[in-house]
């Protein structure tokens, strides 16, 4: 009867020790987010497979998509200072207002960029293929959105 208690007495500290050292891979890896490069490679492979692109089609598409991503990133980056103040709880009412208006304008600009991207793809690819690409882009974004941004159900 003392054996289970004795085992528990030594097992619990051992598990805690291994967890703290990262000795249990499933626990230590769960907290790590993939790097931007890893996520970009994963995204490209996902889009290529889901949209059924040939390697040459994928190569041409990703040149344009990378440019689009850079433009979108620059747009959203302009909100960073205000967003930081809001997260810290130091924003004034005026800064909240500015944030909301700028965010709405950025969403409009984002839509214009995406429309131009689609128009450029339609010049080179059939509409069904373009739809598959856009669907893959949005599916990947939805599936790989950080947990903090996922709606609670």
Secondary structure, 3 states (H helix, E strand, C coil): CHHHHHHHHHHHHHHHHHHHHCCCHHHHHCCCCCCHHHHHHHHHHHHHHHCCCCHHHHHHHHHHHHHHHHHHHHHHHCCHHHHHHHHHCCCCHHHHHHHHHHHHHHHHHHHHHHHHHHHHHHHHCCHHHHHHHHHHHHHHHHHCCCHHHCCCC
